[in-house]
Amino acid sequence: MIGNWRWNVGLGLTGVILTILFSLGKNAVTVILLRSVYAFIAFVVIAFILRAVLTFILKPPALLDNGAAEEDGIGTQFNLTTPDESEDLNQLLKDGLDIRPAQDEADSKLPMEQEQEPFRPLAPPQLVSAQNKEPEELAKVVRHLTGG
């Protein structure tokens, strides 16, 4: 467990001091001492449980099947390797260098249709304002939209 018995006793004494402070002016000395003993026992038990829970949370138990996995060797290594593709890459680069001059010539002969059409921004239709409408028409539209 985390810590040692001193934590239990320290928390128990904290319970005793708190009990004495809260009941000093209200109870007789014998009642204060009896309740202090009860507080000491309760706080020691609470400290023991708290230490046990912290030990369980911070140090989880080892897996039971750990020995079987080591014997088989399955799942103990994760080895990623990529195949050697340097020859394919070199060939692609060489082919790309041979094709590039031919593409540049083809790009210079663009069709005239693409060059003639300049950029034109989108022109969406304008929204209609409701300033010049009759009140009956507006009421009719509102009733239609609200389902009334």
Phi, psi and omega in degrees: 000159179286135179078199179215193185294340180295328176297317179298313182293320179299316177292325176297317178293327175297318176297320179296314182296317178297318179297317179295316182295320183281338183243012184295316183272353187252337187235166176284164184296321181294321179293319178299316180294318180296316180290330176293322176296317178297319179295320178300313181297315182295317182289327176295318178295318178297319178296320179297315180295318179298317178295320179296317180294317178297322177296318180294321182287316187278335179231085181292150180293153179290155179292144183284327184270020183296322181292324180292323180291326179289326180292316182284330183079006181273130176081007181268342179229143175235100188246111178256125174228146177253144180292154180284111181242025183294325179294317179295319180296316178298319180294318178297320179295319179295317179296322179294323179291327179287327184277333187303314179297324179293324179290322180298321177294320180292325179291329181289339181259055180289149178295151183291336182298321183288327183280332184283331186271106180282170178291136180226120181293155180291137180239090180288156180292149181283150176282146181275133178273156183255026183282328185260019182267156177285147179300326179294322178294318178297319178296321179296319179294317180297318178297321181293319181288328180272353178082016184264000000 
